[in-house]
Every structure is written in C-alpha cells, then in structure tokens.
Amino acid sequence: MFVFVYGTLKFGEPNHHWLTDPAHGFAKFVGEGTTKQLYPLVIASKYNIPFLLDSPRTGKHIRGEVYEIDDKMLANLDILEEYPKLYTRREEEIDLHCDNEGTSRVVQAVAYFLSNFQPTLLERPHLDCYQSEGTHNLPYIASEDDLADAKDI
Ligand code: PCA
C-alpha cells in the first residue's frame, strides 16, 4: 500500500527515521506528491505538531512524499501517530509527480488526518508544505507524552 506523509515523517524531518528503520517494517520512497483536494495544514499544540485538518475544500493542495509500505510499517506508523486516539487515517487521492517508472499518476495513499478538532485550529496559518525548521518559528518538539490531548491545547 501507499502512505502519503506531509509532516514530521518526510525526508529531513524529525520523525523520518521511523520510516527508515527496518525493524519497523518495509518502506520505499516512491515519489513526491500533492493532495488533489484542498486541506488546511496547520501547526498546533505545545509540541508544534503538524496537523492535516479533515476539512476538505479549504486550505491548500498539500505537498508531501509517497512511500510504499507493508502492514508492519503501517502498524508502527499507527503507534507514532497515536491512531486512532490522536490522528485518524484514510485513503486520499494523491497526484504522484514522478514515480520510479518515470510516470506521473494519481494514486490512493493512506494519510493521517485530525478530525473532531477545535474550530479555532482553522484560523492558524495554512501551510502547503511543512518543514519543522521553517520561518514560522514553531519547531517540532519530540515528546514521550501521550499526545492524544494535544489537539485541544
Ligand atoms: N507525521 C505524519 C502526520 C503528521 C506528522 O507529523 C506525517 O508526516 O504525515
């Protein structure tokens, strides 16, 4: 299956190692991609977590990366993302810019969303591509805490 990552799991971002650890399962980079749908991507909580808000048709086309993963990796990503307590996940249509066969195409990829969020989150700046060390000055803060309440902070 494919997963679309748009936040801290991207190459060069603080949780990318989670995807590349063979003990977590299989993952292979397929290409860069963009959501076909518009979504708000915001940074929130005291840990500066990037959240794709499940509120289609507002926000931007979100840029991220598509990986092919196995069930074991999905189970491990679920642990990191505290699915289903924090993030929900579902398949989403992604414009894959260029795959390893030299083709652009639309794929279905699993993405982690925040649903049932505080409406005030929608008022935060809408990003279209996330970098922890961006000029927004909201670097991601790694934590061992249970983050399930983070969306309300
Ligand atoms: N990790 C997941 C969801 C948000 C996050 O920080 C990702 O990169 O797609």
Backbone and ligand atoms as CSV (ligand in chain L), in Angstrom:
chain,resi,resn,atom,element,x,y,z
A,1,MET,N,N,0.855,-1.199,0.000
A,1,MET,CA,C,0.000,0.000,0.000
A,1,MET,C,C,0.885,1.241,0.000
A,2,PHE,N,N,0.250,2.383,-0.315
A,2,PHE,CA,C,0.974,3.650,-0.290
A,2,PHE,C,C,0.571,4.468,0.938
A,3,VAL,N,N,1.543,5.209,1.479
A,3,VAL,CA,C,1.237,6.190,2.515
A,3,VAL,C,C,1.722,7.548,2.011
A,4,PHE,N,N,0.940,8.577,2.281
A,4,PHE,CA,C,1.320,9.955,1.938
A,4,PHE,C,C,1.721,10.644,3.240
A,5,VAL,N,N,2.967,11.095,3.326
A,5,VAL,CA,C,3.413,11.801,4.530
A,5,VAL,C,C,3.644,13.266,4.203
A,6,TYR,N,N,3.197,14.127,5.094
A,6,TYR,CA,C,3.228,15.563,4.830
A,6,TYR,C,C,3.891,16.342,5.968
A,7,GLY,N,N,4.274,15.624,7.034
A,7,GLY,CA,C,4.761,16.327,8.233
A,7,GLY,C,C,6.129,15.837,8.664
A,8,THR,N,N,6.194,15.433,9.928
A,8,THR,CA,C,7.489,15.091,10.515
A,8,THR,C,C,8.065,13.788,9.980
A,9,LEU,N,N,7.283,13.041,9.196
A,9,LEU,CA,C,7.805,11.788,8.619
A,9,LEU,C,C,8.557,12.016,7.312
A,10,LYS,N,N,8.503,13.228,6.761
A,10,LYS,CA,C,9.159,13.489,5.475
A,10,LYS,C,C,10.683,13.419,5.621
A,11,PHE,N,N,11.339,13.230,4.501
A,11,PHE,CA,C,12.797,13.232,4.461
A,11,PHE,C,C,13.320,14.530,5.080
A,12,GLY,N,N,14.298,14.397,5.988
A,12,GLY,CA,C,14.900,15.582,6.615
A,12,GLY,C,C,14.127,16.106,7.804
A,13,GLU,N,N,12.992,15.497,8.120
A,13,GLU,CA,C,12.169,15.972,9.239
A,13,GLU,C,C,12.336,15.038,10.449
A,14,PRO,N,N,11.916,15.519,11.648
A,14,PRO,CA,C,12.321,14.852,12.895
A,14,PRO,C,C,11.886,13.389,13.075
A,15,ASN,N,N,10.840,12.930,12.419
A,15,ASN,CA,C,10.430,11.525,12.599
A,15,ASN,C,C,10.713,10.648,11.386
A,16,HIS,N,N,11.519,11.167,10.440
A,16,HIS,CA,C,11.773,10.375,9.220
A,16,HIS,C,C,12.412,9.019,9.538
A,17,HIS,N,N,13.261,8.982,10.586
A,17,HIS,CA,C,13.947,7.735,10.974
A,17,HIS,C,C,12.950,6.613,11.258
A,18,TRP,N,N,11.727,6.993,11.666
A,18,TRP,CA,C,10.694,5.992,11.982
A,18,TRP,C,C,10.357,5.172,10.730
A,19,LEU,N,N,10.380,5.833,9.588
A,19,LEU,CA,C,10.057,5.193,8.295
A,19,LEU,C,C,11.224,4.389,7.736
A,20,THR,N,N,12.423,4.734,8.118
A,20,THR,CA,C,13.590,4.085,7.508
A,20,THR,C,C,14.148,2.969,8.386
A,21,ASP,N,N,13.603,2.785,9.589
A,21,ASP,CA,C,14.085,1.738,10.490
A,21,ASP,C,C,13.544,0.386,10.013
A,22,PRO,N,N,14.411,-0.526,9.536
A,22,PRO,CA,C,13.931,-1.811,9.013
A,22,PRO,C,C,13.182,-2.627,10.072
A,23,ALA,N,N,13.470,-2.372,11.351
A,23,ALA,CA,C,12.761,-3.086,12.423
A,23,ALA,C,C,11.280,-2.712,12.446
A,24,HIS,N,N,10.937,-1.580,11.835
A,24,HIS,CA,C,9.536,-1.143,11.813
A,24,HIS,C,C,8.759,-1.708,10.630
A,25,GLY,N,N,9.481,-2.351,9.696
A,25,GLY,CA,C,8.808,-2.905,8.523
A,25,GLY,C,C,9.424,-2.347,7.249
A,26,PHE,N,N,8.684,-2.528,6.147
A,26,PHE,CA,C,9.183,-2.138,4.828
A,26,PHE,C,C,8.683,-0.751,4.456
A,27,ALA,N,N,9.576,0.061,3.907
A,27,ALA,CA,C,9.163,1.354,3.343
A,27,ALA,C,C,10.109,1.705,2.208
A,28,LYS,N,N,9.537,2.116,1.077
A,28,LYS,CA,C,10.353,2.520,-0.074
A,28,LYS,C,C,9.789,3.821,-0.619
A,29,PHE,N,N,10.645,4.804,-0.802
A,29,PHE,CA,C,10.226,6.094,-1.365
A,29,PHE,C,C,9.746,5.883,-2.796
A,30,VAL,N,N,8.580,6.416,-3.115
A,30,VAL,CA,C,8.048,6.286,-4.472
A,30,VAL,C,C,8.164,7.603,-5.230
A,31,GLY,N,N,7.854,8.705,-4.564
A,31,GLY,CA,C,7.975,9.999,-5.222
A,31,GLY,C,C,7.311,11.093,-4.405
A,32,GLU,N,N,7.471,12.305,-4.873
A,32,GLU,CA,C,6.798,13.421,-4.217
A,32,GLU,C,C,5.365,13.488,-4.726
A,33,GLY,N,N,4.487,14.002,-3.886
A,33,GLY,CA,C,3.091,14.049,-4.280
A,33,GLY,C,C,2.374,15.233,-3.662
A,34,THR,N,N,1.178,15.494,-4.184
A,34,THR,CA,C,0.349,16.617,-3.739
A,34,THR,C,C,-1.086,16.124,-3.616
A,35,THR,N,N,-1.783,16.562,-2.581
A,35,THR,CA,C,-3.189,16.156,-2.467
A,35,THR,C,C,-3.987,16.763,-3.622
A,36,LYS,N,N,-4.887,15.982,-4.214
A,36,LYS,CA,C,-5.758,16.533,-5.259
A,36,LYS,C,C,-6.750,17.511,-4.644
A,37,GLN,N,N,-7.139,17.226,-3.418
A,37,GLN,CA,C,-8.096,18.042,-2.686
A,37,GLN,C,C,-7.350,19.134,-1.892
A,38,LEU,N,N,-8.062,20.217,-1.581
A,38,LEU,CA,C,-7.519,21.245,-0.694
A,38,LEU,C,C,-7.739,20.820,0.750
A,39,TYR,N,N,-6.757,21.077,1.597
A,39,TYR,CA,C,-6.898,20.831,3.045
A,39,TYR,C,C,-6.134,21.898,3.816
A,40,PRO,N,N,-6.589,22.202,5.052
A,40,PRO,CA,C,-5.788,23.071,5.900
A,40,PRO,C,C,-4.694,22.249,6.593
A,41,LEU,N,N,-3.461,22.676,6.425
A,41,LEU,CA,C,-2.326,22.083,7.149
A,41,LEU,C,C,-1.830,23.147,8.119
A,42,VAL,N,N,-1.929,22.856,9.412
A,42,VAL,CA,C,-1.567,23.848,10.435
A,42,VAL,C,C,-0.601,23.222,11.441
A,43,ILE,N,N,0.079,24.081,12.170
A,43,ILE,CA,C,0.945,23.632,13.265
A,43,ILE,C,C,0.253,24.039,14.559
A,44,ALA,N,N,0.101,23.071,15.486
A,44,ALA,CA,C,-0.627,23.382,16.715
A,44,ALA,C,C,-0.133,22.531,17.868
A,45,SER,N,N,-0.615,22.875,19.057
A,45,SER,CA,C,-0.314,22.228,20.339
A,45,SER,C,C,1.021,22.736,20.862
A,46,LYS,N,N,1.282,22.422,22.127
A,46,LYS,CA,C,2.542,22.897,22.717
A,46,LYS,C,C,3.751,22.170,22.131
A,47,TYR,N,N,3.503,21.102,21.369
A,47,TYR,CA,C,4.602,20.370,20.736
A,47,TYR,C,C,4.809,20.793,19.282
A,48,ASN,N,N,4.049,21.765,18.824
A,48,ASN,CA,C,4.163,22.243,17.437
A,48,ASN,C,C,4.020,21.095,16.434
A,49,ILE,N,N,2.932,20.378,16.569
A,49,ILE,CA,C,2.669,19.216,15.709
A,49,ILE,C,C,1.969,19.678,14.424
A,50,PRO,N,N,2.424,19.180,13.256
A,50,PRO,CA,C,1.694,19.492,12.018
A,50,PRO,C,C,0.432,18.626,11.914
A,51,PHE,N,N,-0.680,19.255,11.661
A,51,PHE,CA,C,-1.956,18.539,11.547
A,51,PHE,C,C,-2.616,18.853,10.219
A,52,LEU,N,N,-2.973,17.821,9.485
A,52,LEU,CA,C,-3.815,17.973,8.308
A,52,LEU,C,C,-5.255,17.879,8.812
A,53,LEU,N,N,-5.968,18.994,8.770
A,53,LEU,CA,C,-7.318,19.028,9.329
A,53,LEU,C,C,-8.296,18.421,8.335
A,54,ASP,N,N,-9.137,17.530,8.833
A,54,ASP,CA,C,-10.061,16.849,7.934
A,54,ASP,C,C,-11.220,17.780,7.599
A,55,SER,N,N,-10.903,18.760,6.795
A,55,SER,CA,C,-11.849,19.791,6.406
A,55,SER,C,C,-11.591,20.127,4.939
A,56,PRO,N,N,-11.980,19.185,4.034
A,56,PRO,CA,C,-11.657,19.361,2.622
A,56,PRO,C,C,-12.266,20.623,2.025
A,57,ARG,N,N,-11.663,21.063,0.931
A,57,ARG,CA,C,-12.107,22.225,0.154
A,57,ARG,C,C,-11.770,23.553,0.812
A,58,THR,N,N,-10.996,23.513,1.926
A,58,THR,CA,C,-10.423,24.753,2.446
A,58,THR,C,C,-8.924,24.510,2.573
A,59,GLY,N,N,-8.144,25.572,2.508
A,59,GLY,CA,C,-6.706,25.401,2.642
A,59,GLY,C,C,-6.011,25.285,1.305
A,60,LYS,N,N,-5.026,24.386,1.246
A,60,LYS,CA,C,-4.147,24.316,0.078
A,60,LYS,C,C,-4.038,22.881,-0.418
A,61,HIS,N,N,-3.467,22.744,-1.605
A,61,HIS,CA,C,-3.037,21.430,-2.056
A,61,HIS,C,C,-1.738,21.133,-1.318
A,62,ILE,N,N,-1.741,20.058,-0.561
A,62,ILE,CA,C,-0.623,19.806,0.355
A,62,ILE,C,C,0.460,18.971,-0.313
A,63,ARG,N,N,1.683,19.451,-0.186
A,63,ARG,CA,C,2.820,18.730,-0.771
A,63,ARG,C,C,3.431,17.784,0.244
A,64,GLY,N,N,3.776,16.591,-0.206
A,64,GLY,CA,C,4.389,15.615,0.685
A,64,GLY,C,C,5.105,14.540,-0.110
A,65,GLU,N,N,5.268,13.388,0.513
A,65,GLU,CA,C,6.014,12.284,-0.096
A,65,GLU,C,C,5.197,11.005,-0.006
A,66,VAL,N,N,5.289,10.198,-1.067
A,66,VAL,CA,C,4.584,8.909,-1.099
A,66,VAL,C,C,5.604,7.783,-0.913
A,67,TYR,N,N,5.269,6.869,-0.011
A,67,TYR,CA,C,6.092,5.683,0.235
A,67,TYR,C,C,5.228,4.450,0.059
A,68,GLU,N,N,5.855,3.387,-0.437
A,68,GLU,CA,C,5.201,2.087,-0.434
A,68,GLU,C,C,5.583,1.425,0.882
A,69,ILE,N,N,4.595,0.958,1.618
A,69,ILE,CA,C,4.865,0.344,2.924
A,69,ILE,C,C,4.116,-0.979,3.052
A,70,ASP,N,N,4.523,-1.780,4.046
A,70,ASP,CA,C,3.797,-3.024,4.329
A,70,ASP,C,C,2.946,-2.859,5.599
A,71,ASP,N,N,2.204,-3.919,5.924
A,71,ASP,CA,C,1.298,-3.853,7.083
A,71,ASP,C,C,2.050,-3.588,8.384
A,72,LYS,N,N,3.247,-4.140,8.482
A,72,LYS,CA,C,4.019,-3.963,9.719
A,72,LYS,C,C,4.390,-2.485,9.903
A,73,MET,N,N,4.821,-1.849,8.815
A,73,MET,CA,C,5.165,-0.419,8.916
A,73,MET,C,C,3.923,0.399,9.244
A,74,LEU,N,N,2.794,0.062,8.626
A,74,LEU,CA,C,1.569,0.813,8.929
A,74,LEU,C,C,1.246,0.705,10.425
A,75,ALA,N,N,1.394,-0.505,10.977
A,75,ALA,CA,C,1.118,-0.701,12.408
A,75,ALA,C,C,2.064,0.159,13.252
A,76,ASN,N,N,3.309,0.293,12.805
A,76,ASN,CA,C,4.259,1.124,13.565
A,76,ASN,C,C,3.995,2.611,13.389
A,77,LEU,N,N,3.579,3.009,12.189
A,77,LEU,CA,C,3.200,4.421,11.996
A,77,LEU,C,C,2.005,4.754,12.886
A,78,ASP,N,N,1.091,3.788,13.015
A,78,ASP,CA,C,-0.082,3.998,13.878
A,78,ASP,C,C,0.338,4.255,15.327
A,79,ILE,N,N,1.405,3.602,15.759
A,79,ILE,CA,C,1.895,3.826,17.129
A,79,ILE,C,C,2.411,5.264,17.243
A,80,LEU,N,N,3.256,5.666,16.296
A,80,LEU,CA,C,3.806,7.031,16.330
A,80,LEU,C,C,2.697,8.076,16.291
A,81,GLU,N,N,1.716,7.865,15.446
A,81,GLU,CA,C,0.662,8.867,15.244
A,81,GLU,C,C,-0.497,8.717,16.235
A,82,GLU,N,N,-0.340,7.768,17.154
A,82,GLU,CA,C,-1.380,7.507,18.162
A,82,GLU,C,C,-2.761,7.342,17.526
A,83,TYR,N,N,-2.757,6.602,16.426
A,83,TYR,CA,C,-4.009,6.255,15.760
A,83,TYR,C,C,-4.714,5.188,16.582
A,84,PRO,N,N,-6.005,5.272,16.871
A,84,PRO,CA,C,-6.931,6.310,16.408
A,84,PRO,C,C,-7.231,7.387,17.456
A,85,LYS,N,N,-6.423,7.437,18.535
A,85,LYS,CA,C,-6.718,8.409,19.604
A,85,LYS,C,C,-6.431,9.841,19.178
A,86,LEU,N,N,-5.313,10.035,18.490
A,86,LEU,CA,C,-4.940,11.390,18.085
A,86,LEU,C,C,-5.348,11.630,16.630
A,87,TYR,N,N,-4.652,10.956,15.727
A,87,TYR,CA,C,-4.978,11.098,14.302
A,87,TYR,C,C,-5.942,9.996,13.869
A,88,THR,N,N,-6.779,10.320,12.891
A,88,THR,CA,C,-7.470,9.276,12.144
A,88,THR,C,C,-6.655,9.076,10.861
A,89,ARG,N,N,-6.985,8.061,10.108
A,89,ARG,CA,C,-6.316,7.909,8.816
A,89,ARG,C,C,-7.297,7.347,7.824
A,90,ARG,N,N,-7.061,7.691,6.576
A,90,ARG,CA,C,-7.866,7.112,5.499
A,90,ARG,C,C,-7.142,7.335,4.191
A,91,GLU,N,N,-7.651,6.699,3.150
A,91,GLU,CA,C,-7.024,6.839,1.844
A,91,GLU,C,C,-7.446,8.145,1.212
A,92,GLU,N,N,-6.516,8.733,0.498
A,92,GLU,CA,C,-6.732,10.030,-0.121
A,92,GLU,C,C,-6.099,10.004,-1.511
A,93,GLU,N,N,-6.685,10.742,-2.461
A,93,GLU,CA,C,-6.119,10.801,-3.815
A,93,GLU,C,C,-4.921,11.738,-3.848
A,94,ILE,N,N,-3.816,11.209,-4.305
A,94,ILE,CA,C,-2.573,11.985,-4.351
A,94,ILE,C,C,-2.056,12.031,-5.785
A,95,ASP,N,N,-1.719,13.220,-6.244
A,95,ASP,CA,C,-1.023,13.384,-7.523
A,95,ASP,C,C,0.434,13.027,-7.291
A,96,LEU,N,N,0.834,11.874,-7.770
A,96,LEU,CA,C,2.227,11.442,-7.628
A,96,LEU,C,C,3.007,12.060,-8.788
A,97,HIS,N,N,3.982,12.933,-8.461
A,97,HIS,CA,C,4.607,13.736,-9.520
A,97,HIS,C,C,5.408,12.886,-10.490
A,98,CYS,N,N,6.151,11.948,-9.955
A,98,CYS,CA,C,7.026,11.145,-10.813
A,98,CYS,C,C,7.382,9.893,-10.042
A,99,ASP,N,N,6.918,8.740,-10.494
A,99,ASP,CA,C,7.243,7.516,-9.761
A,99,ASP,C,C,8.508,6.893,-10.336
A,100,ASN,N,N,8.897,5.728,-9.797
A,100,ASN,CA,C,10.176,5.162,-10.245
A,100,ASN,C,C,10.109,4.588,-11.660
A,101,GLU,N,N,8.925,4.632,-12.264
A,101,GLU,CA,C,8.840,4.231,-13.676
A,101,GLU,C,C,8.823,5.458,-14.597
A,102,GLY,N,N,9.042,6.636,-14.008
A,102,GLY,CA,C,9.098,7.839,-14.834
A,102,GLY,C,C,7.738,8.354,-15.244
A,103,THR,N,N,6.732,8.071,-14.440
A,103,THR,CA,C,5.365,8.461,-14.789
A,103,THR,C,C,4.730,9.281,-13.680
A,104,SER,N,N,3.929,10.243,-14.058
A,104,SER,CA,C,3.081,10.953,-13.103
A,104,SER,C,C,1.715,10.303,-13.141
A,105,ARG,N,N,1.108,10.115,-11.983
A,105,ARG,CA,C,-0.223,9.490,-11.961
A,105,ARG,C,C,-0.894,9.784,-10.633
A,106,VAL,N,N,-2.165,9.460,-10.565
A,106,VAL,CA,C,-2.903,9.640,-9.318
A,106,VAL,C,C,-2.922,8.307,-8.580
A,107,VAL,N,N,-2.573,8.324,-7.306
A,107,VAL,CA,C,-2.615,7.103,-6.501
A,107,VAL,C,C,-3.479,7.335,-5.264
A,108,GLN,N,N,-3.965,6.243,-4.716
A,108,GLN,CA,C,-4.649,6.272,-3.430
A,108,GLN,C,C,-3.594,6.001,-2.363
A,109,ALA,N,N,-3.482,6.876,-1.396
A,109,ALA,CA,C,-2.481,6.674,-0.350
A,109,ALA,C,C,-3.105,6.987,1.003
A,110,VAL,N,N,-2.692,6.231,2.004
A,110,VAL,CA,C,-3.158,6.467,3.370
A,110,VAL,C,C,-2.527,7.754,3.884
A,111,ALA,N,N,-3.331,8.605,4.519
A,111,ALA,CA,C,-2.785,9.827,5.137
A,111,ALA,C,C,-3.404,9.983,6.518
A,112,TYR,N,N,-2.643,10.587,7.404
A,112,TYR,CA,C,-3.121,10.816,8.772
A,112,TYR,C,C,-3.752,12.204,8.865
A,113,PHE,N,N,-4.978,12.245,9.373
A,113,PHE,CA,C,-5.758,13.479,9.485
A,113,PHE,C,C,-6.128,13.728,10.934
A,114,LEU,N,N,-6.452,14.975,11.225
A,114,LEU,CA,C,-7.062,15.303,12.507
A,114,LEU,C,C,-8.538,15.592,12.252
A,115,SER,N,N,-9.413,14.789,12.880
A,115,SER,CA,C,-10.835,15.098,12.783
A,115,SER,C,C,-11.317,15.473,14.179
A,116,ASN,N,N,-12.505,15.989,14.286
A,116,ASN,CA,C,-13.049,16.448,15.580
A,116,ASN,C,C,-12.112,17.420,16.279
A,117,PHE,N,N,-11.627,18.385,15.546
A,117,PHE,CA,C,-10.683,19.354,16.121
A,117,PHE,C,C,-11.424,20.620,16.548
A,118,GLN,N,N,-10.742,21.406,17.384
A,118,GLN,CA,C,-11.291,22.709,17.786
A,118,GLN,C,C,-11.353,23.608,16.549
A,119,PRO,N,N,-12.500,24.240,16.264
A,119,PRO,CA,C,-12.607,25.071,15.050
A,119,PRO,C,C,-11.564,26.192,14.994
A,120,THR,N,N,-11.057,26.622,16.159
A,120,THR,CA,C,-10.045,27.694,16.155
A,120,THR,C,C,-8.764,27.266,15.433
A,121,LEU,N,N,-8.551,25.947,15.309
A,121,LEU,CA,C,-7.352,25.481,14.589
A,121,LEU,C,C,-7.376,25.947,13.135
A,122,LEU,N,N,-8.574,26.122,12.591
A,122,LEU,CA,C,-8.703,26.554,11.197
A,122,LEU,C,C,-8.192,27.974,10.985
A,123,GLU,N,N,-8.084,28.728,12.078
A,123,GLU,CA,C,-7.652,30.125,11.960
A,123,GLU,C,C,-6.135,30.261,11.891
A,124,ARG,N,N,-5.428,29.157,12.128
A,124,ARG,CA,C,-3.965,29.226,12.068
A,124,ARG,C,C,-3.495,29.328,10.614
A,125,PRO,N,N,-2.272,29.808,10.409
A,125,PRO,CA,C,-1.769,29.909,9.030
A,125,PRO,C,C,-1.810,28.549,8.327
A,126,HIS,N,N,-2.285,28.560,7.085
A,126,HIS,CA,C,-2.372,27.329,6.298
A,126,HIS,C,C,-1.092,27.149,5.492
A,127,LEU,N,N,-0.380,26.085,5.788
A,127,LEU,CA,C,0.845,25.778,5.053
A,127,LEU,C,C,0.492,24.939,3.838
A,128,ASP,N,N,1.365,24.896,2.851
A,128,ASP,CA,C,1.160,23.871,1.820
A,128,ASP,C,C,2.302,22.877,1.794
A,129,CYS,N,N,3.394,23.210,2.448
A,129,CYS,CA,C,4.434,22.198,2.630
A,129,CYS,C,C,5.103,22.460,3.964
A,130,TYR,N,N,5.274,21.394,4.733
A,130,TYR,CA,C,5.732,21.509,6.110
A,130,TYR,C,C,7.245,21.332,6.219
A,131,GLN,N,N,7.851,22.198,7.021
A,131,GLN,CA,C,9.227,21.984,7.465
A,131,GLN,C,C,9.270,22.355,8.934
A,132,SER,N,N,9.815,21.465,9.755
A,132,SER,CA,C,9.889,21.751,11.193
A,132,SER,C,C,10.672,23.045,11.449
A,133,GLU,N,N,11.788,23.207,10.728
A,133,GLU,CA,C,12.653,24.373,10.954
A,133,GLU,C,C,12.303,25.501,9.983
A,134,GLY,N,N,11.038,25.795,9.844
A,134,GLY,CA,C,10.635,26.865,8.927
A,134,GLY,C,C,10.672,28.225,9.599
A,135,THR,N,N,10.404,29.272,8.818
A,135,THR,CA,C,10.420,30.629,9.376
A,135,THR,C,C,9.233,30.874,10.302
A,136,HIS,N,N,8.308,29.900,10.365
A,136,HIS,CA,C,7.188,30.034,11.297
A,136,HIS,C,C,7.674,30.020,12.748
A,137,ASN,N,N,8.918,29.553,12.973
A,137,ASN,CA,C,9.472,29.521,14.329
A,137,ASN,C,C,8.700,28.628,15.281
A,138,LEU,N,N,8.157,27.558,14.759
A,138,LEU,CA,C,7.424,26.592,15.582
A,138,LEU,C,C,8.027,25.203,15.369
A,139,PRO,N,N,9.297,25.007,15.769
A,139,PRO,CA,C,9.929,23.704,15.529
A,139,PRO,C,C,9.240,22.606,16.326
A,140,TYR,N,N,9.170,21.444,15.728
A,140,TYR,CA,C,8.530,20.281,16.361
A,140,TYR,C,C,9.275,19.915,17.639
A,141,ILE,N,N,8.519,19.636,18.696
A,141,ILE,CA,C,9.107,19.237,19.973
A,141,ILE,C,C,8.759,17.764,20.205
A,142,ALA,N,N,9.785,16.906,20.114
A,142,ALA,CA,C,9.560,15.472,20.314
A,142,ALA,C,C,9.229,15.232,21.778
A,143,SER,N,N,8.299,14.325,22.028
A,143,SER,CA,C,7.877,14.089,23.407
A,143,SER,C,C,7.476,12.642,23.591
A,144,GLU,N,N,7.711,12.153,24.785
A,144,GLU,CA,C,7.269,10.800,25.135
A,144,GLU,C,C,5.847,10.839,25.691
A,145,ASP,N,N,5.322,12.039,25.849
A,145,ASP,CA,C,3.995,12.171,26.453
A,145,ASP,C,C,2.929,11.530,25.576
A,146,ASP,N,N,1.832,11.207,26.181
A,146,ASP,CA,C,0.644,10.819,25.452
A,146,ASP,C,C,0.111,12.095,24.798
A,147,LEU,N,N,0.078,12.109,23.483
A,147,LEU,CA,C,-0.266,13.345,22.772
A,147,LEU,C,C,-1.752,13.446,22.446
A,148,ALA,N,N,-2.534,12.489,22.916
A,148,ALA,CA,C,-3.925,12.431,22.471
A,148,ALA,C,C,-4.709,13.704,22.788
A,149,ASP,N,N,-4.269,14.441,23.795
A,149,ASP,CA,C,-4.972,15.687,24.128
A,149,ASP,C,C,-4.373,16.896,23.414
A,150,ALA,N,N,-3.299,16.662,22.654
A,150,ALA,CA,C,-2.553,17.783,22.086
A,150,ALA,C,C,-3.421,18.641,21.171
A,151,LYS,N,N,-4.379,18.031,20.514
A,151,LYS,CA,C,-5.177,18.789,19.549
A,151,LYS,C,C,-6.065,19.831,20.252
A,152,ASP,N,N,-6.253,19.668,21.558
A,152,ASP,CA,C,-7.101,20.608,22.295
A,152,ASP,C,C,-6.298,21.732,22.943
A,153,ILE,N,N,-4.975,21.646,22.838
A,153,ILE,CA,C,-4.136,22.629,23.547
A,153,ILE,C,C,-4.021,23.913,22.742
L,1,PCA,N1,N,3.586,12.789,10.860
L,1,PCA,C1,C,2.687,12.333,9.849
L,1,PCA,C2,C,1.428,13.025,10.142
L,1,PCA,C3,C,1.848,14.288,10.782
L,1,PCA,C4,C,3.214,14.024,11.249
L,1,PCA,O1,O,3.928,14.769,11.857
L,1,PCA,C5,C,3.223,12.718,8.504
L,1,PCA,O2,O,4.380,13.170,8.385
L,1,PCA,O3,O,2.482,12.601,7.521
